[in-house]
Amino acid sequence: MRPVRELARLLLPVTCPCGELDVPWCAGCAALLAGPFARVEHGAPRLDRLDGVPPVPVWALTPYAGPVRDVVVHWKDRGRADLDRLLAPALCRAVARLGPVLSPACGAPLAVVPVPSTGAARRARGREPVAVLARSVALGLHDGGVPARVVPALARTGRGRDQVGLGARARGRNLSGSVRMTRRGARALGQRSMCILVDDVLTTGATLAAVERALEGCGHDVLGATVLAATPTPGTRAADRGNVTVG
């Protein structure tokens, strides 16, 4: 069997997204996703509600830069579904440490709501990658003592295009009114639910803001959001990260 495996590697080489050969992901990339969580909503200008209410808390595993960017791009858009086995457990472990933060606000199971993809993105990828993350978040919350369930409650209306390549203002305009509650989601959430949002990357916060508005407009409360990575703000220093970690 060994010659067969070696031939298969020659024909279909296994490579970490960072370029290291013969491994699906390298130890260095895995270490970048080991957490702990950092609060990152302060670096997302579109999360500012401008009504005196603080922006929704957002927890991220790591900055969206360097090898992490490569990992996420390969996972989402280059067919590397095998990276689920790297990203999902990393997010699950970090979320488990949020239990003490979230449990005082929970009188019922939390609704873990994945941010919906556009129809075009879903067709191109052949799946919903964020749904994988949502299941990991629900499992992590359960491990941290917080009952949770995944509720894919939202859909894109078709007005907005994919966000890649858009600036902060363009992202906000693109997503204005572009997220809606589905009938199935409305039934699953009931009259009022406590929700945690899940997405892959936080950039300007426009996407999470649109999702927050859609849920709150239907009477639900958004306690926070978790993401794999967040775009670093200008001037961000590594030392700042240590001041906002959880656990």
C-alpha positions in Angstrom: 0.0 0.0 0.0 2.9 2.4 0.6 3.9 2.6 -3.1 0.2 3.3 -3.9 0.1 6.2 -1.4 3.4 7.6 -2.6 2.1 7.5 -6.2 -1.1 9.2 -5.1 0.9 11.9 -3.5 2.8 12.5 -6.7 -0.4 12.8 -8.7 -2.4 14.6 -6.1 0.1 16.2 -3.7 -1.1 17.1 -0.2 -0.1 20.6 0.7 -0.9 23.0 3.5 -2.4 26.2 2.2 0.7 28.0 3.4 2.7 25.9 1.0 4.3 23.2 3.2 4.3 19.9 1.4 3.0 16.5 2.5 0.6 17.7 5.2 -3.0 18.9 4.9 -2.1 21.6 7.4 1.1 22.3 9.1 1.8 22.8 12.8 2.4 26.5 12.3 -1.0 27.1 10.8 -2.7 25.0 13.4 -0.9 27.0 16.2 -2.3 30.3 14.7 -5.8 28.9 15.2 -5.3 27.6 18.7 -6.9 30.7 20.3 -7.8 31.9 22.9 -10.6 34.2 21.7 -10.1 38.0 21.4 -12.8 40.6 21.4 -12.6 42.4 18.0 -15.8 44.4 17.6 -13.9 47.6 18.2 -12.1 47.2 14.9 -15.3 46.9 12.8 -16.7 50.3 12.1 -20.0 49.1 10.6 -21.0 47.4 13.9 -21.3 50.9 15.4 -25.1 51.3 15.8 -24.9 55.1 16.2 -27.9 54.9 18.7 -25.9 54.9 21.9 -26.1 51.1 22.2 -22.6 49.4 22.3 -21.8 47.2 19.3 -22.5 43.5 19.6 -19.5 41.6 21.1 -17.5 39.7 18.5 -15.0 37.0 19.5 -12.3 35.9 17.0 -9.7 33.2 17.1 -7.0 35.0 15.2 -6.2 38.0 12.9 -7.2 37.4 9.2 -3.7 37.8 7.8 -0.8 35.8 6.4 -1.2 32.0 6.5 -4.6 32.3 8.2 -5.9 34.1 5.2 -4.6 31.3 2.9 -6.2 28.7 5.1 -9.6 30.4 5.0 -9.5 31.1 1.3 -8.6 27.5 0.5 -11.3 26.2 2.8 -14.1 28.4 1.4 -13.3 28.8 -2.2 -10.8 26.2 -3.3 -12.4 22.9 -2.4 -10.5 22.2 0.7 -13.4 20.8 2.7 -10.9 18.6 4.5 -9.8 21.8 6.5 -13.1 21.4 8.4 -11.1 19.0 10.6 -8.7 21.8 11.5 -11.1 24.8 11.8 -14.1 23.2 13.4 -12.3 21.7 16.5 -10.3 24.9 17.0 -13.5 27.0 17.1 -15.2 24.4 19.3 -12.4 24.5 21.9 -12.4 28.3 22.0 -16.2 28.6 22.3 -16.2 26.2 25.3 -14.3 28.8 27.2 -17.1 31.4 26.6 -19.5 29.4 28.9 -18.9 31.5 32.0 -19.4 34.7 29.9 -22.7 33.7 28.3 -24.4 31.5 30.9 -25.7 34.3 33.1 -27.7 35.7 30.1 -29.2 32.3 29.1 -32.6 31.3 30.4 -33.2 28.9 27.5 -31.0 27.2 24.9 -29.1 29.7 22.8 -29.9 29.8 19.1 -26.7 29.6 17.1 -27.4 31.4 13.9 -25.0 31.1 10.9 -24.6 34.1 8.6 -26.2 33.1 5.3 -24.2 33.0 2.1 -25.5 34.4 -1.2 -27.1 32.0 -3.6 -24.2 32.5 -6.0 -21.6 31.7 -3.4 -23.5 28.6 -2.2 -23.8 27.3 -5.8 -20.1 27.9 -6.5 -18.9 26.2 -3.4 -21.4 23.4 -3.4 -22.1 23.8 0.3 -22.4 26.3 3.2 -19.0 26.4 5.0 -20.3 28.6 7.8 -22.8 25.9 8.7 -19.9 23.7 9.7 -18.7 26.4 12.0 -22.2 26.9 13.5 -22.3 23.2 14.5 -18.9 23.6 16.2 -20.1 26.6 18.1 -23.2 24.8 19.3 -21.0 21.9 20.5 -18.5 24.2 22.1 -21.2 26.0 24.0 -22.6 22.7 25.2 -19.2 21.7 26.4 -19.0 25.0 28.2 -22.2 24.4 30.1 -24.5 26.5 27.8 -27.3 24.6 26.1 -27.4 25.6 22.4 -28.9 24.6 19.1 -28.1 25.5 15.5 -30.9 27.5 13.8 -30.3 28.5 10.2 -32.9 31.2 10.4 -31.9 33.6 7.8 -31.5 33.9 4.0 -30.2 36.5 1.6 -32.9 38.3 -0.4 -30.9 38.4 -3.6 -30.3 42.1 -3.5 -26.7 41.9 -2.3 -23.7 40.6 -4.2 -20.8 38.8 -2.6 -18.8 41.1 -0.3 -15.3 40.2 -1.5 -13.5 43.2 -2.8 -15.9 45.8 -1.5 -14.9 48.6 0.8 -16.6 49.5 4.1 -19.2 51.9 2.8 -19.9 49.7 -0.2 -20.4 46.7 2.0 -23.0 48.6 4.1 -24.9 49.6 1.0 -24.7 46.2 -0.5 -26.2 44.5 2.5 -28.9 47.1 3.3 -32.1 45.1 3.5 -30.5 42.0 2.0 -31.0 39.6 4.9 -34.4 38.2 5.9 -35.9 35.7 8.3 -37.2 32.5 6.7 -40.5 30.9 7.6 -38.7 27.9 9.0 -36.4 30.1 11.0 -39.3 32.1 12.4 -40.9 28.9 13.6 -37.7 27.5 15.1 -36.9 30.7 17.0 -40.4 31.3 18.3 -41.4 34.6 19.7 -38.1 35.6 21.3 -34.7 33.8 21.4 -31.2 34.6 22.6 -28.9 34.3 19.6 -25.2 33.9 18.9 -24.1 34.7 15.3 -21.5 32.7 13.5 -19.4 33.8 10.5 -16.0 33.0 9.1 -14.3 36.4 8.9 -15.0 39.8 10.4 -14.0 42.7 8.1 -16.0 45.9 8.4 -18.9 44.4 10.4 -21.5 45.2 7.7 -22.6 41.5 7.4 -23.0 41.0 11.1 -24.8 44.3 11.4 -27.3 43.3 8.7 -27.9 40.0 10.4 -28.3 41.6 13.8 -30.9 44.0 12.4 -32.8 41.2 10.8 -33.0 39.2 14.0 -33.8 42.2 16.3 -36.4 43.3 13.9 -38.2 40.1 14.5 -38.0 40.4 18.3 -34.9 38.4 19.0 -31.8 39.3 21.1 -28.3 39.0 19.7 -25.8 38.3 22.6 -22.7 38.2 20.4 -20.9 36.7 17.5 -18.0 34.3 16.9 -15.7 34.3 13.9 -12.6 32.4 12.9 -10.6 35.5 12.1 -10.9 39.3 12.0 -9.1 41.7 9.7 -6.5 43.6 11.7 -7.1 47.2 12.3 -4.3 49.7 11.3 -1.7 49.9 14.0 -2.9 46.8 15.8 -0.1 45.4 18.0 0.3 41.9 19.2 0.4 43.2 22.8 -3.1 44.6 22.4 -4.5 41.1 21.8 -3.5 39.9 25.3 -5.7 42.5 26.9 -8.9 41.2 25.5 -8.6 37.4 25.6 -11.2 35.1 27.2 -10.1 32.2 29.4 
